[in-house]
Amino acid sequence: MDCKSTGGTAGCLLASQLSNSPAHPTVLLLESGGEGLPTKNRSAYQRFTNAFVLPELDQGYSTVSQPNLGGREIQYQRGKGLGGSTMINYLMFTRGPAADWDRWADIVGDNEWAWGKTKERFRRVRI
């Protein structure tokens, strides 16, 4: 089974870890943007403003029309470039649903990826 990911922080980590798992699956890492952030835009303060002052780092996505919001389409910012949405995400992250982690564990045949073990590692993350 192939797993496709983008060249954001999580995608790069996922591609590396999956390719080094016991099943050694083929992993394709794609990135539609360029090299990512200029050095001057990597500080915590600058990363908060990147989404607003560097529109070329955004894929330019928006949601479908939202009936409960008067038909408005909502901007859905996604990073474009090596580093992905980390370049414009205001230094925040989410862990994703448990079912995704369990599925990845099944794909690569490595229970270390299962949510039961992964959630313990997330508890140790200090921000």
N, C-alpha and C positions, 0 to 999 in steps of 0.2 A: 504494500500500500504506500502511496506517495503522500507526503505531507508538504504542503506549500505554505510558505511564510514570507513576510516582507522583511526588509532590512532595518527594522526598528530594533530598539534595545531588546525587547522580549523576543522578537523574531530571530535575531542573531543568537541569543542564548538558547532558544528552543532548537534551532537548527544544529547548533554545536552539540548540545546534550543528546538530542535524538540520534544524530549520526554516530555518536560514541556509545550508544546503548548496546546491550547484548545482541539485539537483532540486526544492528548496523544497516538500518534502512537507507535508501537513497533520499536525500533531502535537497530540495531546490530552494535557494534563497534569492528572492527577486527584490529589486528596488527601482522604483520608477524615477526617482529624483537623482540629484547629483551627490556630491561628497558630504553634504550636510551643512552644519553650522560653521560659519566663519569663527575663528578663535575668539574674536572680540564679543561674540554673542553667546558664549557658553557659561557665563556667570549666572548665579541664581536669579539676580535681578533681571538680567537681559533675557533669560529664558522665559520669564513671566511675560515679557513684552513682545517676544518674537512672533507670536501668532498675530499680533496687530501691526507690527512695523515691517515684517518680511513676508508679504503675502505669497511670494514664490515658494515658501516652505509649506504651504497648505495645498492639499489635493483639490480643494474647492468643492467638496461635496455638500449636499444639502439633503434633508429628508424629503419624503413625499409630502404632499399637501396634508396638513393636519386639520381634520374637520373640527376638532374641539378647540382649535386656536384660530378660528375664523378663516380656515383655508391656507394659513401661512405655511411656508416652507422654512424649516429651521436650519441654520448653518450647522454643519457637522464637520468640525475641524479634524483633519487627519494629516499628519506630517508627511512631507514629500522630500526625501533625501535620506542618506545614510544616517540612521538614528531614529527615523520614523517620527511618530507622534511625540516621542520624548523631547524633541526639539521645541515643541510648542505646548506641552501639557502642564505647564505651571508646576513641575516637580511633584506630580501626583501619580498614583498608580492604583490599579484594581487587581484582584487576584483571579478573577474569572470563576465560572461555575464549577462545582465539584465534578459534574458529569464530564466536562472537558478533560480534566486531569485524569479521571479514570479511563477515558477513551484513549488518551495518549499512552497510558500505562499498558493497555491492551495491545495497541498498535506496535509498540516496541518490545513487548514482552518483559517489562521491567516494573515491578510493583513499587519501586522507589518513586515513580511518577504518580502513583495513585493519590487521590486527595487525602486519604487518611495519614499518609506520611508527609505529603507536601504541606498541609496546613500547619504541621508542627514547625517546619522551616520558616513559614511566613510569620509565625509567632515570634521568632527570634530576630526578625528584621527590625531594626531601629531606624527611625527617620528623624 
